[in-house]
Amino acid sequence: MDELDVLEPTGMTVSFRGERLEVRPLTLDKLAGIVRAARPLLTALVALEDKVADADDNVALDCLLTLLEEHSEGAAAVVAIAVGRERADIAAGELPEFMQLAQAVIEVNRDFFGRLLVSLQGGRAVRRASGAGLTRSNSSSSAAID
């Protein structure tokens, strides 16, 4: 077998609340929980994209505070699932440590989170173009978009 046939997933170790936590690529058993927890946060982030794009600092700060207020529990849940810890343990961490841990989870799983975000952006573009929910691309499509 060639060395390139099997690639060892890369991870990183992050200090969090006095412990060294191993951040590894997501496994299939964590996927459903991650998607459930991440979807509202990422949907809100995508929805704010246009509002923040040309905004002044006050509007951008207000958007960030709203995002944190409405979705901090979801963000803690995503990170907790990813690193195999309880959400309460992750939520009790200090903000700089949490941000470093969350950044590591996103970095190690960049492909997954990038594809999820692109998928959500695509859905928003379809809704915006049609003025409604997701629809078929034409009347001859055999399956509707869920």
PyMOL commands that set and color helices and strands:
alter all, ss='L'
color gray80, all
select helices_A, chain A and resi 3-5+28-53+57-83+87-91+95-108+110-130
alter helices_A, ss='H'
color red, helices_A
select strands_A, chain A and resi 12-16+19-23
alter strands_A, ss='S'
color yellow, strands_A
deselect
rebuild
show_as cartoon
